[in-house]
Amino acid sequence: MLNQRVMRHWQLPTSASPSQLRSLGEYHPLLAAILWNRGWRDAAAVEQFLNIDWKQRHDPFLLHDMDRAVERIKQAVAQQQRVVVYGDFDTDGVTGVTLLMQLFKAFGLPVRPYIPKREGEGYGLNLAAIEKLHQEGLDLLVTVDCGISNVAEISRANELGFDTIVLDHHQPPANLPPAYAVVDPKRSDCAYPFKGLCGVGVAFKLYEALWRAGIQPNNLRARDILDVVALGTIADMMPLTGENRVLVHFGLQAMNESQRPGLKALLRVAGVEQGKIDASSVGFRLSPRINAAGRLVDARIAYSLLLAPDQAQADGFADQLNSTNIERQALTRDVQQAARELAQNSGQLDQRILVIVGEDFHHGVVGLAAGKLAEEFARPVLVMGKEEDRSRGSARSIPGFNIVNALAECADLFEKYGGHAAAAGFTIANEHIPELEQRLQAIANQQITDAMMVPQLPIDAEATFDQLNLDTLAVLEKMAPFGLENPQPRFCSRRVTVIEARGVGAENQHLRLRLQQGRHYQTAIGFNLGDWLAELPNGSQIDIVYTVGINEWNGRSSVQLTLVDLRLSEGQR
């Protein structure tokens, strides 16, 4: 079943004068136009942005409590204390555990990992795990990508006699947990200048702080762990600006040179060539396979992959993850389709927020389905998997509507909830779901305008086909790595002629075009745009929005456009 065609508002850029563009520096006109339209005005700042330097990192001791964390780990090293690293089951958590295990093993500490199962334990610390770890014996618990909200669990750890260091990046609650050290850049009393680190990013800052304090692990260089820093940062959809831009830039270099058996195995099953890894291949090819383990089975498979001691073991774990990811893709499609039908059949599409409950929705993929439906219907979506007495769900929002703030206004209805402006997760008793929907509809009616439900498509610059060549792509690559808050540039070209159009894919769901503008030709691929095929006879003229990439075939490189949207040109509609 084809989705309904989403009509998006094209936000066309304003034209900057030649003198305005020159004020940024002597750059290619397209690059200067993109930078200007994204709000860059200071030439020195542009220079720093385009020329990433390892020195552009911040002092790790600006993070509140980092001094205490270093002091406590120094004690653990001196006394060879027993340490447990406790992380979340997503890619950020798994990579954070991987980094800290490498770090503590390099100190020779007796250390073991703990990654809870989504099914049965859920996100964050839990009291049963605290009791179990105490019985097995430990002196220090270090959390990564979780812990900031676990007041009761860390209080219990204190009662049992072991210390906790929290390394987290989520929004802290009003009352912080009583840990020995709580390191989170989002703490209100934290002066750290960059707030966008993820969990594994905070863990890397601990590594840096230990080095600066003279507590240096044996044979563990930054490049040995920057590969997992890049993997976790991109997977967690953190902004690729500021310090993250530096960490990911050098992390991608590390990935492309890494001898880590687990990474090599992951690249094999994902069909990614080492040496050509970029942020896109990490986000769309590698991280979904890591995340699939925690969503459906056990995230420890992903952890075991990343720390596999040899290629044979790594290949086995990678094959498991690949099979799990195929299952995850099928489950996501099924839940998305069923949730769409429930919304359509119940008349919810007239509402400003969708609350969808399915009897057999797998809770490991409800967030993915909610995200796709929020994009499709241009409104916030909550998707829940209903169990015997409670439901577990995920919410995804649209720009301008803070979903976790909306859930906070209904906090009394949840067993637990958490998240941020764009995404959230929660558990709720089934009896409270009708009231939740009623309250959320009232909030949405107050805050979501008609304009907010029209998807916006920002365009960085207008381009003509004669500007699109391999040399231009090399210039634009100075803006990489691309991701959240620094997306791959989008261009608009008007009145281009369709020379040939054909459907591709098993069900012709994708569109391949041969296009002409003046004397210049380009090839374009439009994923999930196959429903346009009947409207594009040869000779028709269209306006297109696209990104530009390189297509490699038989040893030859050429420019390829990836369509984001298209419409018939004026006079042909």
C-alpha positions as MATLAB code, in Angstrom:
seq = 'MLNQRVMRHWQLPTSASPSQLRSLGEYHPLLAAILWNRGWRDAAAVEQFLNIDWKQRHDPFLLHDMDRAVERIKQAVAQQQRVVVYGDFDTDGVTGVTLLMQLFKAFGLPVRPYIPKREGEGYGLNLAAIEKLHQEGLDLLVTVDCGISNVAEISRANELGFDTIVLDHHQPPANLPPAYAVVDPKRSDCAYPFKGLCGVGVAFKLYEALWRAGIQPNNLRARDILDVVALGTIADMMPLTGENRVLVHFGLQAMNESQRPGLKALLRVAGVEQGKIDASSVGFRLSPRINAAGRLVDARIAYSLLLAPDQAQADGFADQLNSTNIERQALTRDVQQAARELAQNSGQLDQRILVIVGEDFHHGVVGLAAGKLAEEFARPVLVMGKEEDRSRGSARSIPGFNIVNALAECADLFEKYGGHAAAAGFTIANEHIPELEQRLQAIANQQITDAMMVPQLPIDAEATFDQLNLDTLAVLEKMAPFGLENPQPRFCSRRVTVIEARGVGAENQHLRLRLQQGRHYQTAIGFNLGDWLAELPNGSQIDIVYTVGINEWNGRSSVQLTLVDLRLSEGQR';
ca = [
       0.000    0.000    0.000;
       1.445    3.392   -1.003;
       1.375    6.143    1.592;
      -0.592    9.269    0.915;
       1.524   11.882   -0.839;
       2.765   14.450    1.644;
       2.496   18.027    0.372;
       5.398   20.000    1.766;
       5.986   23.727    1.782;
       9.218   24.541    0.010;
      11.162   27.134    1.990;
      13.120   28.750   -0.803;
      16.258   30.666    0.155;
      16.598   34.397   -0.150;
      19.302   35.635   -2.488;
      22.394   37.126   -0.867;
      24.353   39.818   -2.666;
      27.841   39.071   -4.005;
      29.338   41.356   -1.369;
      27.490   39.509    1.410;
      28.798   36.183    0.159;
      32.345   37.545   -0.125;
      32.137   38.742    3.490;
      32.264   35.081    4.565;
      35.527   34.471    2.696;
      36.645   33.366   -0.738;
      34.515   30.271   -1.241;
      32.704   28.514   -4.069;
      29.440   30.441   -4.769;
      27.216   27.484   -3.862;
      29.090   26.834   -0.610;
      28.941   30.532    0.319;
      25.216   30.668   -0.471;
      24.522   27.627    1.728;
      26.490   29.065    4.620;
      24.778   32.450    4.312;
      21.314   30.918    4.135;
      22.055   28.836    7.235;
      22.803   31.983    9.194;
      26.582   32.175    9.086;
      27.782   35.796    9.185;
      31.213   35.730   10.823;
      34.148   34.848    8.569;
      36.288   33.572   11.455;
      33.507   31.272   12.633;
      33.063   29.948    9.086;
      36.797   29.290    8.849;
      36.697   27.297   12.084;
      33.593   25.377   10.994;
      35.077   24.326    7.665;
      38.518   23.463    9.040;
      37.925   20.986   11.858;
      40.792   20.835   14.332;
      41.345   18.390   17.207;
      42.048   21.424   19.407;
      38.408   22.542   19.081;
      37.442   20.365   22.056;
      36.558   21.666   25.514;
      38.273   21.077   28.844;
      36.585   17.959   30.320;
      36.915   19.401   33.826;
      34.348   22.057   32.894;
      31.803   19.258   33.304;
      30.340   19.455   36.802;
      31.520   16.589   39.030;
      34.146   15.406   36.528;
      36.805   16.090   39.180;
      34.959   13.815   41.601;
      34.559   11.092   38.969;
      38.309   11.191   38.256;
      39.132   11.140   41.971;
      36.916    8.062   42.525;
      38.331    6.161   39.560;
      41.849    6.988   40.704;
      40.958    5.331   44.017;
      39.523    2.305   42.204;
      42.720    1.939   40.158;
      44.958    2.275   43.197;
      42.988   -0.328   45.148;
      42.086   -2.535   42.162;
      38.415   -2.341   43.087;
      35.628   -4.266   41.363;
      33.752   -2.137   38.813;
      30.493   -2.665   36.915;
      29.674   -0.606   33.810;
      25.898   -0.279   33.382;
      24.572    1.026   30.057;
      21.387    1.416   28.071;
      20.416   -1.106   25.379;
      20.547    1.296   22.424;
      23.612    2.084   20.313;
      24.667    5.003   22.515;
      24.511    2.816   25.610;
      26.236   -0.145   23.962;
      29.071    1.997   22.583;
      29.404    3.744   25.940;
      29.763    0.404   27.717;
      32.264   -0.694   25.066;
      34.431    2.411   25.575;
      34.397    2.188   29.370;
      35.162   -1.529   29.339;
      38.196   -0.846   27.141;
      39.218    1.982   29.463;
      38.905    0.080   32.737;
      40.511   -3.043   31.309;
      43.457   -0.894   30.217;
      43.842    0.040   33.901;
      43.829   -3.660   34.787;
      40.645   -3.329   36.835;
      38.340   -6.290   37.501;
      35.377   -4.978   35.485;
      32.248   -6.444   33.951;
      29.399   -5.009   31.883;
      25.683   -4.911   32.630;
      23.190   -4.058   29.894;
      19.534   -4.569   30.890;
      17.067   -6.288   28.604;
      14.323   -4.147   27.129;
      11.869   -6.968   27.853;
      11.518   -7.403   31.603;
      13.907   -4.719   32.846;
      13.382   -1.701   30.629;
      15.422    1.487   30.432;
      17.775    2.623   33.167;
      18.757    1.185   36.517;
      16.341   -1.105   38.305;
      16.256   -2.253   41.914;
      16.463   -5.951   41.032;
      19.674   -5.324   39.116;
      21.124   -3.294   41.994;
      20.445   -6.166   44.407;
      21.894   -8.726   41.994;
      25.069   -6.744   41.430;
      25.513   -6.316   45.175;
      25.219  -10.059   45.730;
      27.795  -10.724   43.017;
      30.109   -8.152   44.559;
      31.251   -4.721   43.399;
      32.806   -1.568   44.769;
      31.940    0.946   42.058;
      29.053    1.232   39.602;
      29.523    3.469   36.541;
      26.441    4.188   34.452;
      26.521    5.454   30.880;
      23.580    6.857   28.913;
      21.334    6.299   31.929;
      21.168    6.936   35.662;
      20.225   10.607   35.799;
      16.638    9.806   36.862;
      17.377    6.782   39.081;
      17.131    8.376   42.534;
      15.661    5.329   44.300;
      18.068    2.859   42.728;
      21.176    4.890   43.516;
      19.914    5.531   47.040;
      19.689    1.761   47.439;
      23.228    1.360   46.082;
      24.413    3.767   48.774;
      22.642    1.710   51.442;
      24.345   -1.432   50.142;
      27.731    0.221   50.375;
      28.974    0.829   46.851;
      29.510    4.112   45.042;
      27.977    5.199   41.738;
      29.288    7.488   39.025;
      26.599    8.653   36.600;
      27.660    9.539   33.041;
      24.507   10.682   31.260;
      23.249   13.275   28.817;
      19.476   13.215   29.326;
      17.563   16.092   30.884;
      18.045   15.858   34.670;
      15.039   15.820   37.005;
      14.565   18.439   39.689;
      16.184   16.129   42.256;
      19.460   14.573   41.162;
      20.348   11.041   42.272;
      22.650   10.853   45.328;
      25.595    9.430   43.374;
      29.265   10.000   44.196;
      29.499   11.951   40.928;
      26.805   13.000   38.453;
      28.345   14.059   35.140;
      25.754   15.400   32.706;
      26.279   18.472   30.501;
      22.579   19.316   30.832;
      22.801   19.852   34.590;
      21.570   23.365   35.360;
      24.741   24.007   37.386;
      27.086   22.700   34.694;
      29.197   25.319   32.906;
      30.257   23.030   30.074;
      29.870   25.109   26.890;
      28.520   22.300   24.664;
      25.317   20.575   25.758;
      24.934   18.170   22.837;
      27.163   15.274   23.947;
      25.573   11.837   24.021;
      26.344    9.143   26.601;
      29.407    7.745   24.857;
      30.561   11.328   24.299;
      30.457   11.957   28.056;
      32.347    8.691   28.571;
      35.035    9.916   26.162;
      35.344   13.151   28.155;
      36.034   10.983   31.220;
      38.842    9.304   29.253;
      40.235   12.751   28.401;
      39.955   13.934   32.003;
      41.858   10.909   33.293;
      44.643   11.595   30.795;
      44.825   15.246   31.857;
      44.974   14.170   35.501;
      47.944   11.922   34.743;
      45.953    8.694   35.159;
      46.776    7.193   31.809;
      45.565    3.767   30.679;
      48.047    1.360   29.148;
      48.052    1.121   25.345;
      44.705    2.873   24.839;
      44.902    5.829   22.474;
      42.021    8.129   21.596;
      41.911    6.664   18.079;
      41.270    3.222   19.611;
      37.910    4.351   20.984;
      36.871    7.246   18.732;
      35.264    4.757   16.341;
      32.598    3.870   18.918;
      32.234    7.555   19.878;
      31.285    8.371   16.286;
      28.993    5.344   16.043;
      27.079    6.232   19.219;
      26.870    9.967   18.509;
      25.459    9.519   15.012;
      23.104    6.708   16.048;
      21.660    8.761   18.914;
      20.871   11.579   16.448;
      22.871   14.154   18.352;
      23.582   17.526   16.704;
      26.650   17.311   14.472;
      27.758   20.778   15.482;
      30.246   22.086   18.008;
      32.318   19.450   19.770;
      30.325   16.575   18.286;
      31.478   17.722   14.858;
      35.080   17.292   15.986;
      34.528   13.919   17.664;
      32.601   12.508   14.714;
      35.067   13.865   12.136;
      38.000   12.147   13.801;
      35.831    9.196   14.795;
      34.975    8.521   11.145;
      38.670    8.644   10.331;
      39.244    6.081   13.077;
      36.444    3.862   11.728;
      37.915    3.946    8.250;
      41.279    2.784    9.617;
      40.070    0.591   12.488;
      41.281   -2.969   12.962;
      38.407   -3.743   15.348;
      37.104   -7.181   14.236;
      33.531   -6.291   15.217;
      33.494   -3.189   13.048;
      34.898   -5.080   10.073;
      32.203   -7.746   10.483;
      29.488   -5.110   10.795;
      30.692   -3.405    7.615;
      30.561   -6.749    5.794;
      26.923   -7.506    6.614;
      25.889   -3.880    6.010;
      27.580   -3.731    2.617;
      29.750   -0.743    3.534;
      33.331   -0.514    2.280;
      35.929    0.442    4.865;
      37.646    3.599    3.730;
      34.324    5.028    2.522;
      32.444    5.190    5.831;
      30.619    8.482    6.345;
      27.942    9.730    8.714;
      25.191    8.575    6.354;
      26.424    4.991    6.167;
      26.773    4.920    9.958;
      23.276    6.312   10.508;
      21.438    4.251    7.913;
      23.494    1.070    7.566;
      25.491    0.375   10.719;
      23.557    1.737   13.697;
      20.203    0.099   12.799;
      21.899   -3.289   13.069;
      23.371   -2.425   16.470;
      20.020   -1.066   17.682;
      18.113   -4.116   16.415;
      19.641   -6.293   19.134;
      18.308   -4.163   21.984;
      14.939   -3.715   20.287;
      14.144   -7.383   19.738;
      16.529   -9.705   21.561;
      19.528   -8.788   23.715;
      21.826   -5.773   23.316;
      24.688   -7.826   24.722;
      25.023   -9.375   21.265;
      25.936   -5.926   19.913;
      28.335   -5.328   22.797;
      29.944   -8.729   22.195;
      30.355   -7.826   18.531;
      32.172   -4.566   19.273;
      34.592   -6.262   21.683;
      34.955   -9.568   19.823;
      38.589  -10.721   20.172;
      38.857  -12.238   16.688;
      37.243  -12.095   13.272;
      35.534  -15.488   13.459;
      33.605  -14.575   16.611;
      32.841  -11.116   15.262;
      31.430  -12.560   12.030;
      29.083  -14.785   14.010;
      27.727  -11.889   16.060;
      27.381   -9.694   12.944;
      25.357  -12.380   11.159;
      23.048  -12.573   14.191;
      22.555   -8.805   14.170;
      21.888   -8.762   10.453;
      19.172  -11.415   10.774;
      17.650   -9.543   13.717;
      17.655   -6.316   11.717;
      15.769   -7.976    8.848;
      13.181   -9.120   11.396;
      13.074   -5.604   12.858;
      12.405   -4.092    9.434;
       9.491   -6.460    8.821;
       8.021   -5.815   12.286;
       8.306   -2.068   11.806;
       6.468   -2.238    8.467;
       3.714   -4.382   10.007;
       3.233   -2.142   13.047;
       3.345    1.007   10.927;
       0.718   -0.357    8.536;
      -1.547   -1.587   11.356;
      -1.195    1.712   13.258;
      -1.967    3.683   10.106;
      -5.138    1.675    9.534;
      -6.221    2.118   13.156;
      -5.776    5.882   12.864;
      -7.661    6.032    9.567;
     -10.511    3.771   10.655;
     -11.034    5.553   13.975;
     -11.243    9.000   12.394;
      -8.168   10.241   14.266;
      -6.714   11.932   11.200;
      -8.923   14.946   11.947;
      -7.122   15.406   15.266;
      -3.918   17.314   15.959;
      -2.232   14.449   17.797;
      -2.603   10.728   17.163;
      -2.801    8.232   20.038;
      -2.734    4.700   18.619;
      -2.959    1.515   20.724;
      -2.378   -1.936   19.238;
      -3.003   -5.246   20.973;
       0.074   -6.955   19.576;
       2.443   -4.103   18.705;
       6.016   -5.084   19.572;
       7.279   -2.430   21.968;
      10.742   -2.655   20.437;
       9.583   -1.006   17.205;
       6.722    1.276   18.268;
       9.087    4.267   18.307;
      10.205    3.610   14.741;
       6.583    3.297   13.602;
       5.601    6.472   15.471;
       8.423    8.373   13.786;
       7.405    7.302   10.301;
       3.731    8.113   10.947;
       4.571   11.517   12.438;
       6.413   12.312    9.229;
       3.610   10.919    7.062;
       0.741   12.696    8.825;
       2.653   15.828    9.930;
       1.481   15.715   13.535;
       2.690   14.171   16.820;
       2.070   10.432   17.122;
       1.996    8.103   20.117;
       2.081    4.369   19.375;
       1.551    1.866   22.198;
       1.782   -1.894   22.504;
      -1.027   -3.012   24.798;
      -0.268   -5.694   27.375;
      -2.469   -7.292   30.042;
      -2.718   -4.355   32.438;
      -0.362   -1.728   31.028;
       0.919   -0.415   27.733;
       4.391    0.630   26.694;
       4.698    3.262   24.047;
       6.786    5.809   22.219;
       5.969    9.298   21.008;
       7.425   11.278   18.127;
       6.694   14.931   17.489;
       6.877   17.677   14.892;
       8.878   20.928   15.018;
       7.394   23.402   17.462;
       5.627   20.917   19.743;
       7.655   19.659   22.712;
       6.324   16.175   23.285;
       8.043   15.486   26.598;
       6.619   18.738   28.020;
       3.168   17.592   26.901;
       3.698   14.262   28.665;
       4.892   16.118   31.757;
       1.488   17.805   31.969;
       0.035   14.284   32.232;
       2.741   12.927   34.543;
       0.247   11.643   37.110;
      -1.083    9.147   34.555;
       2.227    7.401   33.816;
       4.104    4.701   35.641;
       7.211    6.241   34.085;
       8.101    8.428   31.154;
      11.029   10.375   29.755;
      12.541   11.826   26.627;
      13.096   15.154   24.959;
      11.353   17.631   22.677;
      11.124   15.381   19.633;
      10.810   11.880   21.123;
       9.722   10.195   24.323;
       8.943    6.808   25.827;
       6.488    5.848   28.533;
       4.622    3.128   30.419;
       0.992    3.651   31.390;
      -1.794    1.620   32.998;
      -4.401    0.735   30.385;
      -7.179    2.327   32.431;
      -5.483    5.719   32.075;
      -5.149    5.693   28.280;
      -8.535    7.358   27.518;
      -7.770   10.229   29.886;
      -4.259   10.557   28.438;
      -5.679   10.917   24.951;
      -8.241   13.461   26.130;
      -5.623   15.602   27.879;
      -3.152   15.419   25.009;
      -5.827   16.452   22.524;
      -6.595   19.500   24.650;
      -2.898   20.410   24.840;
      -2.445   19.882   21.101;
      -5.510   21.984   20.269;
      -3.965   24.868   22.210;
      -0.403   24.582   20.917;
      -0.456   23.093   17.400;
      -1.462   25.495   14.642;
      -2.593   24.607   11.128;
       0.719   25.895    9.793;
       2.652   23.517   12.047;
       0.914   20.559   10.386;
       2.232   21.517    6.966;
       5.675   19.910    6.682;
       8.368   22.448    5.906;
      11.133   21.627    3.450;
      14.072   24.018    3.928;
      16.140   24.525    0.777;
      19.712   25.754    1.046;
      20.299   27.123   -2.434;
      19.017   27.157   -5.991;
      21.367   25.431   -8.405;
      21.629   24.854  -12.120;
      22.829   21.593  -13.615;
      26.000   23.170  -14.977;
      27.101   23.811  -11.363;
      26.762   20.166  -10.338;
      30.010   18.310  -10.901;
      32.552   16.301   -8.937;
      34.613   19.407   -8.177;
      31.577   21.074   -6.588;
      30.924   17.969   -4.487;
      34.487   18.051   -3.212;
      33.948   21.671   -2.100;
      30.644   20.888   -0.367;
      32.271   17.988    1.470;
      34.045   20.613    3.603;
      30.725   20.934    5.463;
      30.718   17.261    6.449;
      30.040   15.343    8.620;
      26.357   15.820    7.912;
      23.588   15.084   10.383;
      21.219   16.731   12.816;
      21.551   20.571   12.759;
      24.040   20.272    9.902;
      22.101   18.369    7.232;
      23.377   17.519    3.797;
      22.659   20.580    1.617;
      19.372   20.577   -0.284;
      19.188   22.248   -3.676;
      16.326   23.325   -5.883;
      16.379   23.327   -9.686;
      13.434   24.625  -11.702;
      11.988   23.662  -15.065;
      14.123   20.612  -15.688;
      12.980   18.308  -18.496;
      12.252   14.622  -18.002;
      14.146   12.667  -20.671;
      13.316    9.279  -19.215;
      11.359    8.057  -16.180;
      11.123    4.503  -14.910;
      10.189    2.687  -11.759;
      12.750    0.656   -9.837;
      12.468   -1.677   -6.886;
      10.459   -4.850   -6.361;
       7.155   -2.996   -6.712;
       8.375    0.042   -8.668;
       8.159    2.012   -5.444;
      11.229    4.062   -6.359;
      11.717    6.464   -9.252;
      14.741    6.845  -11.535;
      14.904    9.878  -13.831;
      17.158   11.111  -16.592;
      16.872   14.907  -16.569;
      18.014   17.797  -18.753;
      18.472   21.489  -18.087;
      19.906   23.446  -20.985;
      22.813   21.464  -22.388;
      23.444   19.579  -19.154;
      22.095   16.192  -18.013;
      21.770   14.577  -14.603;
      20.549   11.243  -13.263;
      18.232   11.253  -10.235;
      16.853    8.608   -7.903;
      13.727    9.216   -5.839;
      13.171    6.716   -3.042;
       9.480    5.959   -2.390;
       8.487    8.393   -5.153;
       7.356    5.712   -7.601;
       3.755    6.952   -7.493;
       4.891    9.918   -9.629;
       5.738    7.695  -12.588;
       2.381    8.003  -14.373;
       2.533   11.808  -14.167;
       5.967   12.210  -15.770;
       5.838   11.519  -19.514;
       8.995   12.193  -21.467;
       9.312   15.909  -22.157;
       7.425   17.054  -19.059;
       9.002   19.781  -16.950;
       9.366   19.590  -13.202;
      10.861   21.487  -10.270;
      12.968   19.319   -7.979;
      14.496   19.426   -4.507;
      17.453   17.124   -4.001;
      20.765   16.355   -2.423;
      23.890   15.613   -4.424;
      26.103   12.560   -4.113;
      28.504   10.361   -6.028;
      27.455    7.248   -7.906;
      30.253    4.741   -8.491;
      29.832    2.092  -11.172;
      32.449   -0.016  -12.926;
      35.235    2.098  -11.511;
      33.736    5.373  -12.716;
      32.381    8.180  -10.540;
      29.546   10.491  -11.536;
      27.152   12.935   -9.913;
      23.788   11.538   -8.816;
      20.862   13.521   -7.467;
      18.748   12.054   -4.679;
      15.276   13.537   -4.906;
      13.660   14.819   -1.741;
      10.544   16.217   -3.418;
       9.287   17.267   -6.824;
       6.362   19.021   -8.450;
       5.196   19.855  -11.949;
       6.555   23.167  -13.157;
       4.286   26.193  -13.470;
       2.052   25.800  -16.503;
       2.038   21.985  -16.341;
      -0.033   21.500  -13.190;
];
